[in-house]
Amino acid sequence: MSNRDDLGAVGRFREELDPIVFLFGAGLTVGVIVTFFVSRPTLDWAIGGLNTFFLEYLNWALLVIVFLVVVFLLFLILGPWGKIKFGDDPPEYSFLSFFAMLYSAGFAAGVVFWGPTEALFYYDNPSPLFDVSSQSGPAMAVAVQQTLFHWALPQLAVFTIMGIAIGYFAYNYESVPLRVSSALTPILGKDNLDGPAAKAIDILAVFATIGGVATSLGFIGSQFVTGLDYQWGIDLGDTGILLVVTTMTLLFTISMVLGVNRGIRRLSNFNMILFVMLLLATFIVGPTIFLVLIGTQAISGMVTNFISMSLYTGAGTEGGTQWMNDWTVFYWAWALSWSPFAGLFIARISRGRTVREVAFTGIVATSAATIPWFVSLGGTALWAQHNNVADFSSVMAFEQGAEVTGFILFEAFPLGTVFMIAFLILVTTFFITSADSSTLAVSMMTTGGKARPSNINRIFWGVVLGMTAAILMIQGGVDALQSAAIITGGPFAFVCFLAMLGLIKHFTSAYGRVLLQEETTLIGSSDTPPTVGGAAQSSDDD
């Protein structure tokens, strides 16, 4: 590349930046990295203190907010507001590609990682909400039920509500940018989207995204490092962690530079094919009839007990609050830390779709893919443990990390090595699409909402994300990763809540009377789109 081209690329990078969001967002994140190298005890004290604060005082708020978001999305799917459209253009991607990208970019890497493991923990230590004995037959169904609850509707809901709120205002109103703060347009006001409150939200979104995605990268990196040590006796140590994370960072940066169409879309489609193949193979090789029975019972239990599980705080039950903090609150906070980037990415690929399509894909279609995975892999691991086919006792006792569960499970399968390799490929490629889309989203946040930020911007944030993940893994392993998710995701619960209230306020005033009267035009200000099915104006940010 010539010097002129270099100057042009650097010039574009500098010109596109939103200096306040970039500097403060980068400053917070780089500050954590610098603190790690200067004073590890200080970083440990800060992470521990903030984590304790959120778990003691705000855990109930996360439970209530996530439950309300699920209820609201179900109303959007079934109610009249579902026909509202994001802009006038036709959808940019086929439904299958749209679904694959939404699923891969949201939380699929976590689904693959925890698939064979999570039910084992609930089998050994069931939720105090249910009166079942540890490692008993009844505990098996409760364990799968709890896993499905944690990974189906609620986690997906916080991504989806942000995607709908950002996408609707960005594609239906001129001058509303494609950025996280746009989700609060009805509350902040369209003329205040460059004001201090909007900037603060976008800065928080950058920090939350880096923390949330670094948590996932840390989990996936630990899967490799621990798996290599367990299966082949290769102990890489801290250097190995840095090497694994660096390699993954390089892979998702390459995918990111290729763009949405050539990178994320193609890799997402590949992910879903391999996901379905491994799911079906496990279902067939595993205890098929048992999986059908336990899955049916678990789904029924989740539906029946959904409200009580959603709002269970553990009050009055010995160990209940600690159990709830360790599992449900952690998962909700982790999902909330992903909600800024996942929501922004969902908005980016949703132009031309209706609110109902996005809400349905976000919580129903993705749940339909997630539930069979956890039933098949988690159910097979439970069956193997309960019937002494495989031994996961060291994992359940936390003597070995959750990372080795997949290796123990597939070791008991015919052609176990093939299953292990496919599992590692899947968890890696799913993470690449997640990290790819999150880095794109952070780049969009720090450029004022540009749909195609410069490569320099994307590479910068890719490197920052990778370094943050490596530091968290070295600093304290899984405990540090969980604390980072809670600290960065907790505050964003209130942003999601305000985004939901803003949508209710706007849809009620702009569409409520029109939809009830089945009219095709709206009576109101010039800011209101003239038809229910489309928008008067569309954003030219994309």
Long-range contacts (C-beta under 8 A, 24 or more apart in sequence): 9-454, 9-455, 9-456, 10-456, 12-454, 12-456, 13-454, 13-456, 13-457, 16-447, 16-448, 16-450, 16-453, 16-454, 16-457, 17-446, 17-447, 17-457, 18-202, 18-445, 18-446, 18-447, 18-448, 20-199, 20-203, 21-199, 21-202, 21-203, 21-206, 21-445, 21-446, 21-448, 22-446, 22-447, 24-199, 24-203, 24-206, 25-202, 25-203, 25-206, 25-207, 25-210, 25-442, 25-445, 25-446, 26-206, 26-446, 26-460, 26-464, 28-203, 28-206, 28-207, 29-206, 29-207, 29-210, 29-464, 29-468, 30-464, 32-468, 32-471, 33-464, 33-467, 33-468, 33-471, 36-471, 36-475, 40-475, 43-475, 44-475, 44-476, 47-475, 47-476, 47-480, 47-483, 47-484, 47-487, 48-483, 50-483, 50-487, 51-483, 51-486, 51-487, 54-333, 54-486, 54-487, 54-490, 55-325, 55-329, 55-486, 58-490, 58-493, 59-313, 59-321, 59-324, 59-325, 59-329, 60-313, 61-493, 61-494, 62-329, 62-332, 62-333, 62-336, 62-490, 62-493, 63-310, 63-311, 63-312, 63-313, 63-324, 63-328, 63-329, 63-332, 64-311, 65-493, 65-494, 65-496, 65-497, 66-154, 66-157, 66-158, 66-310, 66-332, 66-335, 66-336, 66-493, 67-154, 67-307, 67-310, 67-311, 68-497, 68-500, 69-154, 69-157, 69-158, 69-161, 69-496, 69-497, 69-500, 70-153, 70-154, 70-157, 70-310, 70-363, 72-161, 72-500, 72-503, 72-504, 73-157, 73-160, 73-161, 73-359, 73-362, 73-363, 74-363, 76-164, 76-355, 76-356, 76-359, 77-356, 77-359, 77-360, 77-363, 77-364, 80-511, 80-515, 80-516, 81-355, 81-507, 81-511, 81-515, 82-354, 82-355, 82-356, 82-359, 83-354, 83-355, 83-356, 83-515, 83-532, 83-533, 84-168, 84-354, 84-355, 84-507, 84-511, 84-532, 84-533, 85-352, 85-353, 85-354, 85-355, 85-532, 85-533, 85-534, 85-535, 86-167, 86-168, 86-171, 86-172, 86-347, 86-350, 86-351, 86-352, 86-353, 86-354, 86-355, 86-358, 86-535, 87-171, 87-172, 87-351, 87-352, 87-534, 87-535, 87-538, 87-539, 88-352, 88-534, 88-535, 88-538, 89-351, 89-352, 89-538, 90-352, 91-351, 91-352, 91-353, 92-349, 92-351, 92-352, 93-265, 93-349, 95-357, 95-361, 96-269, 97-265, 97-268, 97-269, 98-349, 98-350, 98-353, 98-361, 99-272, 99-361, 99-365, 99-366, 100-265, 100-268, 100-269, 100-271, 100-272, 101-260, 101-264, 101-265, 101-268, 101-345, 101-349, 101-433, 101-437, 102-346, 102-349, 102-361, 102-362, 102-366, 103-268, 103-272, 103-365, 103-366, 103-369, 104-264, 104-267, 104-268, 104-271, 104-272, 104-430, 104-433, 104-434, 104-437, 105-264, 105-268, 105-342, 105-345, 105-346, 105-433, 105-434, 105-436, 105-437, 105-438, 106-156, 106-159, 106-338, 106-342, 106-346, 106-366, 106-434, 107-151, 107-155, 107-156, 107-159, 107-335, 107-338, 107-342, 107-434, 108-271, 108-275, 108-430, 108-433, 108-434, 109-216, 109-219, 109-220, 109-427, 109-430, 109-431, 109-434, 110-151, 110-216, 110-219, 110-334, 111-151, 111-370, 111-373, 111-374, 111-430, 112-275, 112-373, 112-423, 112-426, 112-427, 112-430, 113-219, 113-220, 113-223, 113-402, 113-403, 113-427, 114-147, 114-151, 114-402, 115-373, 115-374, 115-377, 115-378, 115-406, 116-377, 116-378, 116-380, 116-381, 116-405, 116-406, 116-409, 117-378, 117-381, 117-395, 117-402, 117-405, 117-406, 118-147, 118-150, 118-151, 118-374, 118-378, 118-402, 119-143, 119-144, 119-146, 119-147, 119-374, 119-378, 119-379, 119-381, 119-382, 120-378, 120-381, 120-382, 120-385, 120-392, 120-395, 120-396, 120-405, 121-327, 121-396, 122-146, 122-147, 123-382, 123-385, 123-386, 123-396, 124-396, 124-397, 125-323, 125-396, 127-309, 127-312, 127-323, 127-327, 128-314, 128-317, 128-318, 128-319, 128-320, 128-323, 129-305, 129-308, 129-309, 129-312, 129-317, 129-320, 135-386, 137-386, 140-294, 140-382, 140-383, 140-386, 141-294, 141-297, 141-298, 141-301, 142-301, 143-378, 143-382, 144-294, 144-295, 144-297, 144-298, 144-374, 144-375, 144-378, 144-379, 144-382, 145-297, 145-298, 145-299, 145-301, 145-302, 145-305, 146-309, 146-327, 147-298, 147-374, 147-378, 148-298, 148-299, 148-302, 148-370, 148-371, 148-374, 148-375, 149-302, 149-306, 149-309, 149-310, 150-327, 150-328, 150-331, 151-331, 151-370, 151-374, 152-302, 152-363, 152-367, 152-370, 152-371, 153-306, 153-363, 153-367, 154-310, 154-331, 154-332, 154-335, 155-331, 155-332, 155-334, 155-335, 156-335, 156-362, 156-363, 156-366, 156-367, 156-370, 157-362, 157-363, 158-332, 158-335, 158-336, 158-338, 158-339, 158-493, 158-496, 159-335, 159-338, 159-339, 159-342, 159-343, 159-346, 159-362, 160-343, 160-346, 160-358, 160-359, 160-362, 160-363, 161-339, 161-343, 161-496, 161-499, 161-500, 161-503, 162-339, 162-340, 162-342, 162-343, 162-344, 162-346, 162-347, 162-495, 162-496, 162-499, 163-342, 163-343, 163-344, 163-345, 163-346, 163-347, 163-350, 163-358, 163-362, 164-346, 164-347, 164-355, 164-358, 164-359, 164-362, 164-503, 165-343, 165-499, 165-500, 165-502, 165-503, 166-343, 166-344, 166-346, 166-347, 167-346, 167-347, 167-348, 167-350, 167-351, 167-358, 168-355, 168-503, 170-347, 170-449, 170-539, 170-541, 171-347, 171-350, 171-351, 171-535, 171-538, 171-539, 172-529, 172-535, 172-536, 172-537, 172-538, 173-527, 173-535, 173-537, 173-539, 174-537, 174-538, 174-539, 174-540, 176-539, 177-448, 177-449, 177-539, 177-541, 178-344, 178-347, 178-348, 178-444, 178-449, 178-450, 178-451, 178-539, 178-541, 178-542, 179-344, 179-444, 179-445, 179-448, 179-449, 180-205, 180-340, 180-343, 180-344, 180-445, 180-495, 181-205, 182-449, 183-343, 183-495, 183-499, 183-502, 184-495, 184-498, 184-499, 184-502, 185-502, 185-506, 186-502, 186-503, 186-505, 186-506, 187-498, 187-501, 187-502, 187-505, 190-527, 201-495, 202-445, 202-446, 204-340, 204-491, 204-492, 204-495, 205-340, 205-341, 205-344, 205-445, 205-492, 205-495, 206-340, 206-442, 206-445, 206-446, 207-488, 208-336, 208-337, 208-339, 208-340, 208-488, 208-489, 208-491, 208-492, 209-337, 209-338, 209-340, 209-341, 209-438, 209-441, 209-442, 209-445, 210-442, 210-461, 210-464, 210-465, 210-468, 210-488, 211-337, 211-468, 211-484, 211-485, 211-487, 211-488, 211-489, 212-334, 212-336, 212-337, 212-338, 212-341, 212-438, 212-485, 212-488, 212-489, 213-338, 213-341, 213-434, 213-435, 213-438, 213-439, 213-465, 213-469, 214-465, 214-468, 214-469, 214-472, 214-481, 214-484, 215-334, 215-337, 215-469, 215-472, 215-481, 215-482, 215-484, 215-485, 216-338, 216-431, 216-434, 216-435, 217-245, 217-248, 217-249, 217-431, 217-435, 217-465, 217-466, 217-469, 218-245, 218-469, 218-470, 218-472, 218-473, 218-480, 218-481, 219-403, 219-478, 219-481, 220-248, 220-427, 220-428, 220-431, 221-245, 221-248, 221-469, 221-470, 221-473, 222-401, 222-403, 222-473, 222-477, 222-478, 223-403, 223-406, 223-424, 223-427, 224-424, 224-428, 225-403, 226-400, 226-401, 226-403, 226-404, 227-403, 227-404, 227-406, 227-407, 227-420, 227-424, 230-400, 230-403, 230-404, 230-407, 231-407, 231-420, 238-474, 241-470, 241-473, 241-474, 242-470, 242-474, 245-466, 245-469, 245-470, 245-473, 246-466, 246-470, 248-428, 248-431, 248-432, 248-435, 248-466, 249-435, 249-462, 249-463, 249-465, 249-466, 251-428, 251-432, 252-431, 252-432, 252-433, 252-435, 252-436, 252-439, 252-462, 253-439, 253-458, 253-459, 253-462, 253-463, 255-432, 255-433, 255-436, 256-436, 256-439, 256-440, 256-458, 256-462, 257-455, 257-458, 257-459, 259-452, 260-348, 260-349, 260-440, 263-436, 264-433, 264-436, 264-437, 264-440, 267-429, 267-432, 267-433, 267-436, 268-433, 270-429, 271-426, 271-429, 271-430, 271-433, 272-369, 274-422, 274-425, 274-426, 274-429, 275-369, 275-373, 275-426, 275-430, 277-422, 278-419, 278-422, 278-423, 278-426, 279-372, 279-373, 279-376, 279-377, 281-419, 282-376, 282-377, 282-380, 282-419, 283-372, 283-376, 285-413, 285-414, 286-376, 286-379, 286-380, 286-383, 287-379, 287-380, 287-383, 290-379, 290-383, 291-375, 291-376, 291-379, 291-380, 291-383, 294-375, 294-379, 294-382, 294-383, 295-371, 295-372, 295-375, 295-379, 298-375, 299-371, 329-486, 330-482, 330-485, 330-486, 332-489, 332-493, 333-485, 333-486, 333-488, 333-489, 333-490, 333-493, 334-482, 334-485, 334-486, 334-489, 335-489, 336-489, 336-490, 336-492, 336-493, 336-496, 337-485, 337-488, 337-489, 337-492, 338-438, 338-489, 339-489, 339-492, 339-495, 339-496, 340-441, 340-445, 340-492, 340-495, 341-437, 341-438, 341-441, 341-442, 342-437, 342-438, 342-441, 344-441, 344-444, 344-445, 345-437, 345-438, 345-440, 345-441, 348-440, 348-441, 348-444, 348-451, 348-542, 351-538, 351-542, 354-533, 377-406, 377-409, 380-409, 381-405, 381-409, 384-409, 384-412, 401-477, 401-478, 402-478, 435-462, 435-465, 438-465, 439-465, 449-541, 450-541, 451-541, 451-542
